């Protein structure tokens, strides 16, 4: 089960190795809900001490959202992208309002 990084305490991550996964969610220009998402494993990190944990918290600020799956030892870095695409239903809703 994934939890927001800010909800995970150091002692839950201490002395564990995590796979860091970058997730790019491509959002609809109208409703801002995901059209698609891409996941890519980018590196492996070890949380050995408080410095490693603090560094992770600092790096997390550069992303839209960070979640940790303690069961799978994975850290998900979420970023949003607006590729200029929209859901067909959103186009219909928008054109009805015009």
N, C-alpha and C positions, 0 to 999 in steps of 0.2 A: 504494500500500500504506500502510495506517495504522500509525502508531507512537505509543506513549505519549509524551506531551509531555516527560516527564523523560528520554526517550531521545534527543530531538532537540536538537542543539546550536545555539547562537546563529548560527554561521556558515552553517548549513543554511537558516535562516529570514531571514537578513539581506537587507535591500533587496527584500523580497517583500511583496506584498499578499495577504491571506488573507480568504476568506469564512468568517465564524463561523456555525456551524450548531448550534442547540440541539436535542438529542435527548432526548426524554422516553420512557423505557422503563417501561411499565406492567407490574408484576410480579405473579405469582400469590402469593396470601397463604400458600399451603402450601409450594411448592417454590422460590419466589423466582426463577423463570425467567420470561423475558419472555412476556407475553400478546400485546402489541403495542407498537409504538413510533411516535412522531410526530416528524418532523423539520421544523425551521423555520429559515430563514436569518434571522439577527438583525442582523448588521452586517458591515462590512468593516473590517479593520484593516491597518495598515502596520507592519512591523517594520523600522525604520530604524536603530535603535541599541540599545545594551545596556539602556537604560531601558525601551524598548518591550517587550523580551524579558522583563525582570524584572517589569514590570507584568502581563504575561500569566501568568507563573508564580504571582504573588500571586493574581490573579483565579481561576486554576485551582483553588485550594484550596477554593473555594466549591462545587465540583461533585464528583460521585461519581467521574468519570473524564474525562480530556481526551486526545483523540487528534489527531494531525496527519497529514494526507495531503499530503506534499510534492509529489507528482505532480499533484494537482488543486488545490493551494494552498487547502486547506480545513482548518479547525480544528473539531473536533466536541466539544461540551460535553455530556457525558452526565449525566443526573439520573434518579433512580429514583422511581417513584410506586407506591403500593399502593392501587389504586382499590377494593379490597374484592372483586374478582373472583378466580375460581380456574379452573384447567383442569378439565374434567370428569373426566379420569383421576385427578387429585389427590383429588377428592372421593371417587371410588371407593376409592382406596388408603386414605384416611383412615377411611372408614366400615368397611372390612374390618378395620382394626386395632382398632376400638372394640369 
